[in-house]
Amino acid sequence: MYTKRPAVSLTLIILLLSSLTACANNPASKNLEQTFAADPQLKQNPANLGQNVANTKPQNQPVAELPADFPTEIPRYPNAQLQEVTSTLPVTNTRWFTPDSADKIQNFYKQQFQDNKWELLDQTDGQTGNLEARLNDLKVTVSAVPTQNPEVTEFTIQYLKETPETTAETTPESNITPSPVTEATPEVAATLTPKATSAPDATILTGTSLTFSDVNKAPKELRSYITELGQLGVLTPAQTAGKTDPNSTIFEPNKVITKREFARWLMAANNEIKAKEPAKQIRLANESSQPAFQDVPRTDPDFAAIQGLAEAGIIPSQLSGDNTALLFRPDAPLTREQMILWKVPLDSKLVTSGATFETIKQTWGFQDTFKIEPKALKAVLTDFQNGDSSNIRRVYGYTTLFQPKKPVTRAEAAGTIWFFGTPTEGISAQEALKVKNQSS
């Protein structure tokens, strides 16, 4: 019985095909033909043999997903795919691809910001591709640059909430006891006494020649820099138990440096190394200057250095047109991108065009280029053009990761300020020390 079934089945198939051929114009035959016809959707989207269709990803599905807390106030570009999301608190960076041009993206966001009452902070000049805007405490930077593929444009949306970590309490003056990192309003800051606003080591000035006893704890490539800058009187000892002893020989090279301390070192190193070039020295601010930062009042012992750098346009502030830089946060750790942003203008004139994320990636080869703050791009690109005299190469050697938000150590800071200028027109602390000793 089992052996007859294949023959019967074959007979039925032959009869069925015959009837279809004979009655091609019959309506019933047409219906039957359509039943066995191939699915047109399979013709348009054929699946590979052996492929799990359930696991195939739609072509328009984003590569990454937006964070759950992505602000709804930020306009969404209608024809873009999200590629990557990176976050280094408090900053979040999203990277997108679109077939549209960079100009079209910039015009879209500029129009959206204007229509929704955003404050435009930095309108792109058509070369950097950066557009900054703020709505209340939300700051957004849109950067659009062409890629090597002419059919694709890459742009980033970087955002952060500018809410201060701590705010001054609006209590009576007798009850105000701010800590060194308190971010006070101008009214409150004006009432603070020098004792309340002073950093523990701020009363120790540079200018004292020191030989540190723990230089051997620093990376060997940076030891000579620390030694020569110490002898030149640029560096200060590390804090001990909240205070700095001017006679101490402890440097603590691997300890993180604060923005306050680096500003003091940067000012001292520039003026000491360029002692024979008065026109290139930075002037200390006087007590009559209007504070550039709300949290660095005139009573702050480092006011002269920090304010002087701001007035010279070295540190971004309201004076240089950066309306977002209301606070300096003097006791916060200095980051790598901040160090380069402040130092490079004292080496050479910043590039005026071409400082884009794509350019930085092509020149330096950094894998984390899109983590760099847009305002630091010109400094990073200019530093590359200084060749072996660049700050990044001198301090970090060969690297494909810049880690722009990583805190800087005291040894790394010393390596940065050891040399000022370009390969053809520069001077080191070693050369300045020889000149100083000869003069003595």
C-alpha positions in Angstrom: 0.0 0.0 0.0 2.8 2.3 0.8 4.5 1.7 -2.5 1.4 2.9 -4.5 1.1 6.3 -2.8 4.0 8.0 -4.7 2.5 6.8 -8.0 -1.0 8.1 -7.0 0.4 11.4 -6.0 2.4 11.7 -9.3 -0.8 10.9 -11.2 -2.7 13.6 -9.4 -0.1 16.2 -10.1 0.0 15.4 -13.8 -3.8 15.6 -14.1 -3.8 18.9 -12.2 -1.1 20.4 -14.5 -3.0 19.2 -17.5 -6.2 20.8 -16.4 -4.5 24.0 -15.8 -2.9 24.0 -19.2 -6.2 23.0 -20.9 -8.3 25.6 -19.1 -5.9 28.5 -19.0 -8.7 30.9 -19.7 -11.0 29.4 -17.1 -11.6 31.8 -14.0 -11.3 28.9 -11.6 -7.9 28.0 -13.2 -6.8 31.6 -12.7 -7.6 31.6 -9.0 -5.8 28.3 -8.6 -2.7 29.7 -10.4 -2.7 32.8 -8.2 -2.8 30.6 -5.1 0.4 28.8 -6.1 2.1 32.0 -7.4 5.2 33.3 -5.7 4.8 36.1 -3.1 5.7 39.4 -4.8 7.2 40.7 -1.4 9.6 37.8 -1.5 10.7 38.9 -5.0 11.4 42.4 -3.8 13.1 41.3 -0.5 14.5 37.9 -1.1 15.9 36.2 2.0 19.2 34.4 1.9 19.1 30.7 2.3 19.8 29.6 5.8 19.3 33.2 7.2 17.2 33.7 10.3 14.7 36.2 9.0 13.5 37.0 12.5 17.0 38.3 13.3 17.4 40.6 10.3 17.4 44.3 11.1 15.3 46.7 9.0 17.3 49.0 6.8 16.1 52.2 8.5 16.4 51.0 12.1 18.9 53.1 14.1 22.2 51.6 15.0 21.9 53.0 18.6 19.1 54.1 20.8 18.6 57.6 22.3 19.0 57.8 26.1 15.7 57.7 28.1 16.5 61.2 29.4 17.1 62.8 25.9 15.6 66.2 26.3 12.3 66.6 24.3 13.2 70.3 23.7 16.0 69.3 21.3 14.6 69.3 17.7 15.0 65.9 15.9 16.4 66.1 12.4 13.8 64.2 10.2 16.2 62.4 7.9 18.9 61.0 10.1 20.0 57.8 11.6 21.5 57.7 15.1 24.9 55.9 15.1 26.4 56.3 18.6 25.7 57.7 22.0 28.5 58.5 24.4 28.2 60.1 27.9 30.8 61.6 30.1 28.7 63.3 32.8 27.4 65.9 32.6 27.9 65.9 28.8 26.1 63.5 26.4 27.1 63.3 22.8 25.0 61.7 20.0 26.3 61.0 16.5 24.1 60.8 13.4 24.3 60.1 9.7 22.2 61.7 7.0 22.3 62.0 3.2 21.6 65.7 3.5 24.3 68.4 3.3 25.9 70.0 6.3 24.5 73.4 5.3 20.9 72.0 5.3 21.4 70.5 8.8 22.8 73.8 10.1 20.0 75.8 8.6 17.4 73.4 10.0 18.7 73.7 13.6 19.2 77.4 13.4 15.6 77.9 12.2 14.3 75.5 14.9 16.2 77.2 17.7 15.0 80.7 16.6 11.4 79.5 16.2 11.4 77.9 19.7 13.0 80.9 21.4 16.5 79.4 22.0 19.4 81.7 22.7 22.0 81.3 20.0 25.4 81.4 21.6 27.8 80.7 18.7 26.5 80.8 15.2 28.6 78.8 12.8 30.9 80.6 10.4 30.4 77.9 7.7 33.8 76.3 8.4 33.8 75.0 11.9 30.3 73.7 11.5 29.4 74.4 15.1 26.1 75.9 16.3 25.6 76.5 20.0 22.3 77.3 21.6 20.7 77.4 25.1 17.2 77.1 26.5 17.0 77.8 30.2 19.6 75.5 31.7 19.9 73.2 28.6 23.0 73.9 26.4 23.2 72.2 23.0 26.0 72.1 20.4 25.3 70.9 16.9 28.3 70.1 14.7 27.8 69.0 11.1 30.8 68.0 8.9 31.0 66.2 5.5 32.5 62.7 5.5 34.7 61.0 3.0 31.6 59.5 1.5 30.0 62.4 -0.5 26.5 60.8 0.0 26.7 60.9 3.8 27.0 63.8 6.2 27.9 63.1 9.9 26.7 65.4 12.6 26.7 65.4 16.4 24.3 66.8 19.0 26.0 67.4 22.3 23.9 68.5 25.3 24.3 69.1 29.0 22.2 70.6 31.8 24.0 73.6 33.2 22.6 73.1 36.7 25.3 74.0 39.3 26.4 71.0 41.5 25.8 73.1 44.6 24.1 76.5 44.9 24.5 79.2 47.5 21.6 79.3 50.0 19.8 82.6 50.2 20.2 82.9 53.9 21.2 85.9 56.1 24.8 86.9 55.7 25.7 85.7 59.2 24.6 82.1 58.3 26.7 81.8 55.1 29.4 79.3 55.4 30.4 78.3 51.9 32.9 75.6 51.1 35.7 76.3 48.6 33.7 74.7 45.7 30.4 76.5 46.3 29.1 78.2 43.2 27.7 81.5 44.5 25.6 84.1 42.8 27.3 87.5 42.3 25.4 89.0 45.3 26.4 86.2 47.6 30.0 86.1 46.3 30.4 89.8 47.1 29.6 89.1 50.7 32.2 86.3 51.2 35.3 87.1 53.2 38.8 86.2 52.0 38.9 83.4 54.6 35.7 81.8 53.2 36.8 81.9 49.6 40.5 81.1 49.9 41.8 77.8 48.7 44.1 76.0 51.2 47.2 76.5 49.0 46.2 79.8 47.3 48.4 82.0 49.6 51.6 80.1 48.5 52.9 82.1 45.5 55.3 80.9 42.8 58.8 82.3 42.6 60.6 80.1 45.1 63.2 77.7 43.7 62.5 74.2 44.9 64.0 70.8 44.5 61.4 68.1 45.0 62.3 64.9 46.8 59.7 62.6 45.1 60.3 63.4 41.5 61.2 59.7 41.0 57.5 58.9 41.4 56.7 60.7 38.2 56.8 59.0 34.8 60.5 59.0 33.7 59.7 61.1 30.6 58.4 63.9 32.8 60.9 64.0 35.6 63.3 66.5 34.1 60.5 68.9 33.3 59.4 68.9 37.0 63.0 69.4 38.2 63.7 72.3 35.9 60.4 74.1 36.5 60.9 73.6 40.2 64.3 75.2 40.1 62.9 78.0 37.9 60.4 78.8 40.7 57.2 78.0 38.7 55.8 75.0 40.7 54.4 74.8 44.2 54.5 71.9 46.6 51.6 69.6 47.1 49.0 70.1 49.8 49.4 68.2 53.1 46.5 68.0 55.4 44.7 70.8 53.6 47.7 73.2 53.8 50.8 73.9 51.7 54.1 74.4 53.4 56.3 76.6 51.2 59.4 74.8 52.5 58.0 71.4 51.6 59.8 69.3 49.0 56.8 67.0 48.3 55.4 67.4 44.8 53.1 64.4 44.5 53.5 64.1 40.7 50.6 61.7 40.2 48.0 63.7 42.1 45.3 65.4 40.1 45.8 69.1 39.6 43.0 71.7 40.1 42.0 74.4 37.6 43.1 77.0 40.2 46.5 75.6 40.6 47.1 75.1 36.8 46.1 78.7 36.1 48.7 79.9 38.7 51.4 77.7 37.2 50.5 78.7 33.6 50.7 82.4 34.4 54.0 81.9 36.2 55.6 79.6 33.6 54.7 81.9 30.7 56.1 85.0 32.3 59.2 83.3 33.7 60.2 81.4 30.6 59.5 84.5 28.4 61.3 86.9 30.9 63.3 88.4 28.0 60.2 89.1 26.0 58.0 91.5 27.9 55.5 91.9 25.1 54.6 88.2 25.4 54.0 88.2 29.1 50.6 88.2 30.7 49.6 91.0 33.1 48.2 90.1 36.4 44.7 91.6 37.0 44.3 94.4 39.5 41.8 94.8 42.3 39.6 97.2 40.3 38.8 94.6 37.6 35.3 93.4 37.3 35.4 89.6 38.1 35.0 87.5 34.9 33.6 84.6 37.0 31.0 84.6 39.7 32.9 82.1 41.8 36.3 83.9 41.6 35.7 87.3 43.4 38.4 89.9 44.0 39.0 88.5 47.5 40.1 85.1 46.0 43.9 84.9 46.5 44.2 83.5 42.9 42.0 86.2 41.5 45.0 88.1 39.9 46.1 85.1 37.9 42.7 83.7 36.9 41.3 87.1 36.0 44.5 88.0 34.2 44.3 84.9 32.0 40.6 85.7 31.3 41.3 89.3 30.4 44.0 88.1 28.0 41.5 85.8 26.3 43.4 82.7 27.3 40.7 81.2 29.6 37.2 81.4 27.9 34.9 83.7 29.8 32.2 86.3 29.2 35.0 88.7 28.3 35.9 86.6 25.3 32.2 86.2 24.3 31.5 82.8 25.9 28.3 83.6 27.8 28.1 80.0 29.1 31.3 80.4 31.2 29.7 82.1 34.2 31.6 79.9 36.7 35.2 78.9 36.8 35.0 76.1 39.4 38.6 76.8 40.6 38.8 73.7 42.8 37.5 71.3 40.1 40.0 68.9 38.4 41.6 70.2 35.3 40.8 68.1 32.2 43.0 67.3 29.2 41.0 69.4 26.8 40.9 72.3 29.2 44.7 72.2 29.5 45.2 72.2 25.8 42.5 74.9 25.3 44.4 77.2 27.7 48.0 76.4 26.8 48.1 76.3 23.0 47.1 80.1 22.5 50.4 80.9 24.3 52.4 78.7 21.8 51.1 80.0 18.5 48.1 81.6 16.8 45.1 79.3 16.6 44.0 78.0 13.2 41.2 80.0 11.7 39.5 77.3 9.7 39.3 73.5 9.2 39.0 72.5 12.8 36.3 69.9 12.6 35.8 66.5 14.2 36.7 64.8 10.9 40.0 66.8 10.6 41.0 66.0 14.1 40.3 62.3 13.5 42.4 62.4 10.2 45.4 64.3 11.7 45.7 62.9 15.2 43.9 59.6 14.6 42.0 59.8 17.9 39.3 57.2 18.2 37.4 59.4 20.7 37.5 62.6 18.7 33.7 63.2 19.1 34.1 63.4 22.9 36.1 66.7 22.5 34.3 69.9 23.4 33.8 71.8 20.1 35.4 75.0 21.5 38.7 73.0 22.0 38.9 71.7 18.4 41.0 74.7 17.1 43.5 74.3 20.0 43.8 70.5 19.4 44.4 71.0 15.7 46.9 73.8 16.2 48.8 71.6 18.7 49.1 68.9 16.0 50.7 71.4 13.6 53.5 72.0 16.1 54.9 68.6 15.3 57.2 67.0 18.0 56.9 70.3 20.0 53.1 69.7 20.5 51.9 69.5 24.1 50.0 66.3 23.6 53.0 64.5 22.1 55.4 65.8 24.8 53.2 64.8 27.7 51.4 61.6 26.4 53.6 60.3 23.6 52.0 58.3 20.9 48.3 57.6 21.6 45.1 57.0 19.6 43.0 58.0 22.5 42.9 61.6 23.7 40.5 61.0 26.6 39.6 64.8 26.7 37.5 64.6 29.9 40.2 62.8 31.9 41.7 64.7 34.8 45.3 65.9 34.4 48.1 65.0 36.9 50.5 67.5 38.4 53.3 65.8 36.4 51.4 66.1 33.1 50.6 69.7 33.8 54.4 70.4 34.4 55.2 68.7 31.1 52.8 71.0 29.3 54.1 74.3 30.6 57.8 73.2 30.2 57.9 74.6 26.7 56.3 77.6 25.0 56.2 78.3 21.3 56.7 76.5 18.0 59.6 74.2 16.8 61.3 77.2 15.1 60.4 79.9 17.7 60.2 78.4 21.1 61.9 78.3 24.5 62.0 75.7 27.2 62.3 75.9 31.0 65.8 74.4 30.6 66.9 77.3 28.4 65.2 79.9 30.6 67.0 78.4 33.6 70.4 78.7 32.0 69.7 82.4 31.1 68.5 83.0 34.7 71.6 81.4 36.2 73.9 83.3 33.9 72.2 86.6 34.9 72.6 85.7 38.5 
